[in-house]
Amino acid sequence: MAARRGLSLKKLMEELSVRALTEYDTVMRFRTRATRGDPVRGLNLLDQLDHSHANAADRALS
């Protein structure tokens, strides 16, 4: 994998470590916010996003 990307093994391991730590931090941030947040408000925001994305997709197709 490192050779295919033109990287040293050390650099590849560094990149994989950074990605793993970033993913972990993202999951922990999400879980923390989810426990503090208002589920009804969160669902309403998701509905608004779905609606706005659907409208944008409709406009792109016209």
C-alpha positions in Angstrom: 0.0 0.0 0.0 2.8 2.4 0.9 4.7 1.6 -2.3 1.6 2.0 -4.4 1.1 5.5 -3.0 4.7 6.4 -3.3 5.2 6.8 0.4 7.5 5.4 3.0 6.0 2.9 5.4 6.6 5.4 8.2 4.7 8.2 6.4 1.8 5.7 5.6 1.6 4.7 9.3 1.6 8.4 10.2 -1.3 9.2 7.8 -3.3 6.2 9.0 -2.8 7.2 12.6 -4.0 10.7 11.9 -7.1 9.4 10.2 -7.9 7.0 13.0 -7.5 9.8 15.6 -9.6 12.2 13.6 -12.3 9.6 13.2 -12.3 8.9 16.9 -12.4 12.6 17.8 -15.4 13.1 15.4 -17.3 10.2 16.9 -16.7 11.4 20.5 -17.7 15.0 19.6 -20.9 13.6 18.0 -21.8 11.5 21.0 -21.1 14.3 23.4 -23.3 16.7 21.4 -26.0 14.0 21.0 -26.3 13.5 24.7 -26.6 17.3 25.3 -28.8 18.1 22.4 -32.6 18.3 22.0 -33.7 15.3 19.9 -36.8 17.1 18.6 -34.7 20.1 17.4 -32.2 17.8 15.9 -34.8 15.9 13.9 -36.4 19.2 12.8 -33.0 20.4 11.5 -32.5 17.2 9.6 -35.9 17.6 8.0 -35.0 21.1 7.0 -31.7 19.9 5.5 -33.5 17.1 3.6 -36.0 19.6 2.3 -33.4 22.1 1.1 -31.3 19.3 -0.5 -34.3 18.0 -2.3 -35.1 21.5 -3.6 -31.6 22.0 -4.7 -31.6 18.6 -6.6 -34.9 19.5 -8.2 -33.5 22.9 -9.4 -30.4 21.2 -10.7 -32.5 18.8 -12.8 -34.6 21.6 -14.3 
